Amino acid sequence: MAWIKFAPLNIPLNRRLQTAAVVQWVFSFLFLAQCGLLLYVWLALECWQGAVLYAIWLYLDWETPQAGGRRSPWVRSWPLWRHFRDYFPIHLIKTCDLDPEKHYLFGFHPHGILVAGAFGNFCTEYTGFRKLFPGMTPYLHVLPVWFHFPFFREYLMSSGVVSCSKQSLMHVLSQKGGGNVSIIVIGGAAESLEARPGSLILEVLNRKGFIRIALKCGAHLVPVFSFGENELFEQLQNPHGSVVRRIQEGLRRTLGFSLPLFHGRGVFQYSYGIIPYRRAIYTVVGRPIPVQMSVWASAEEVDQLHGRYLEALSQLFEEHKTQYGIQQHRHLIFT
């Protein structure tokens, strides 16, 4: 059909491997949790002993996602993730050194649709985090609900993903000796509804919980901007007040996460599908904002540090935007 652009047959093997790696990742992100739940139901029906044993394990292991998780260097080093990185490709850019004797809280922006940059940079070993920031251990924090799905929770934790609950953040950022990095995608589900090519809208003005955590733990704040994150998918127009947006907001308030109506490309054609486009991602890690521990921080302290963070985030964006394809006259929009 004329309106579908099909992939050529003579694609090099390395590009086919890259596409396969991304297909696996998209499937895991969107469907693996449900598959884990179905697997547990099957166990309960066909092998109840296995279901009981896993239920006991789940009971004993329930708090692990809030206590640093259970990362697997082997899983994080799968060659699969090298192909995943090269598909876009994903780049991690450092602007200054981090002191491994301190803890840091990275605020990651923007959310995008599937936060490919956050996963590629902080949940795999193939964009050079350990070489760029020696002595530092990254923890990507996600919604606690994902750790309620049987088997999927183990897969998540193996890559260094942990819960974004207050307890989890406090655990990571309060360890003696320093060297931990908590990564939070600040805009969350609300921001994903704005994720489309060209969008610079960040849901951040009323997001101050991470500021309170940083003050409580004395963790230094670091703004991180991932150029290209919003370019990976197209999204159905959903302006505020529209029927689509009202339904999406209602689902977000009820379920805790949103359902962006997006599309990218397919496996064998470039016009329709749920595979992200091949567009480069440049994740730039900014300069730390020193934070003095304040266990009982006042609202004024929180607002002051939040303002400093927004200023640093804007400065980071302005310093690098033209280098990564954004026109000089364009600026971040905070909502």
Disulfide bonds with the S-S distance in Angstrom:
none
